[in-house]
Amino acid sequence: MDLFHNLAIGFATAAQPANLLYAFFGCLLGTLIGVLPGLGPLATIAMLLPITYALQPDAALIMLAGIYYGAQYGGSTTAIVVNLPGESSSVVTTIDGYQMAKQGRAGVALSTAAIGSFFAGCVATLALAALAGPLTATALLFGPKEFFALMILGLILASVLSSGPFIEGIGMVVLGMLLSLVGTDLNSGSQRFAFGIPQLFDGLDFVPLAMGIFGFAEIVKNLEQDDKLSLVTQKITNLFPTRDDFRRMVPAMLRGTTLGTLLGVLPGGGAVLSSFASYTLEKKLSRHPGQFGKGAIEGVAGPESANNAGAQTSFIPLLTLGVPSNVVMALMVGAMNIHNIHPGPEVMTKNPTLFWGLIASMWVGNLMLLILNLPLVGLWVKLLTIPYRYLFPAIMVFCSIGVYSINSGTFEVYEAAVFCVFGYILIKLQLPAAPLLLGLVLGPAIEENFRRAMVLSRGDATVLLTSPISASLLAAAAIAIILIMLPTIRARREEALQE
């Protein structure tokens, strides 16, 4: 009964006119940036963080969440119609979706992606609502040493599952944690690595850093690419799948939804890992694996269900444990910190309307996305004809104004420019930036919980191994490191990431 009561509170919050408006804006913008190649949810959320200062906390998070899972819908449109994934999680959709479009079945492929995404989004929302209570109750039993061990495990798993060599991922995590040391030590009050600059006394501002590395640097990288599209399919008709299509797509949707729901919770998981894993699973389970790559509808239904389920269940560890499962969730941590909301079990206990309103808004947003995507598919495809070089100046101006508005000063603009150069260097060196942001976000919490555990134990570091929970979590982190260092496992990981 408590679950239904909480959901009633959530739908009452989500149904407020302002929240409905921001949910629609987030879903619309998410679809748009999913359609436009090069502008993913990561860069968009980073660039929109300054706007959230002026919004209510529930409206801000509802809008940003809509952008994230809305991009999973939009990315499938161009993947199917133009063979160009608008979002990284839609890469596998191009394999069979575009082949279906070449066979005159683009409408069926688009409706399959939309139906699968809607179904998976609804199931993932129910899973989020069902798991929220038990996980929050478990998190309330955690002390400093348990939270420290949990965050260490999260960072290790995020590095293991991220692209690129494992050592580079760990190095970027450490660099992010070092950057989090800049500012004032809360215990002693002394300045650390501020170099006498007053603007750094409170630490590096999260918004300029995220916008520089993931927003501006991404725009600069995209300017190097050719923005001409080589091929577009004929007019899209016949959106409704046949009975045989339903017979083949429904099991794939169920498997993709289940897989995405589970993988979305893992650190480093989310939509991208879920969609790739789903495609691999469908190909292995199929009685006709030779059809994959030639227009198999399972190759669209499974991954599109998985990526939307993974996108929404990635909110579970953030809202219940305070641990972001991927870099987009790390940006959500930044948005919550802007409004003095600390992610974790306290969100549910101290801000129940925000917590349940965000969950309810996901169902409302999925319904909006279903209506937005199919009838307006022609409009989304038309947007691809706009050259990117005409879009980026407006985006840059808009983002610069947003950074300036944080403190009405130019220091943040310069800070974003410096991190833009740094982010561009990371792209050129093919170093993963996502672990850096996770290290930056979790660094203060790791330091705080470690120091608190040391104070309570009077400096005895073995206290981390006396608790069964913290010892198990640290053991899992150690096992993950050992496994990834084994030659066979490392070779399989590199092969999987390459695929």
Disulfide bonds with the S-S distance in Angstrom:
none
